[in-house]
Amino acid sequence: MAKVHYQIVEHDGGWAYKVGDVFSEAFPTHDQARDAAERAAVEQEVSGQTEAIEYQDPAGAWHEEVAQGDDRPATAVEG
């Protein structure tokens, strides 16, 4: 199972959470950024519907597959 890590970091004159190289909006305080990260982490784990999806890979090829609605990653908030 995949695990998504939300990191709390200083960003753009405030605090943000970051997943990989992607930042959230900036929050005035560390606590506000952490609260937002915790909400996002909980939502990330919520199951959805099984659906057909299409996506383009880095080489430009298109793929079709079925995404299982209950195949959700584990999450963790750090910082």
Secondary structure, DSSP 8 states (H G I E B T S, - for coil): --EEEEEEEEETTEEEEEETTEE---BSSHHHHHHHHHHHHHHHT-----EEEEEE-TTS-EEEEEE-TT---EEEEE-
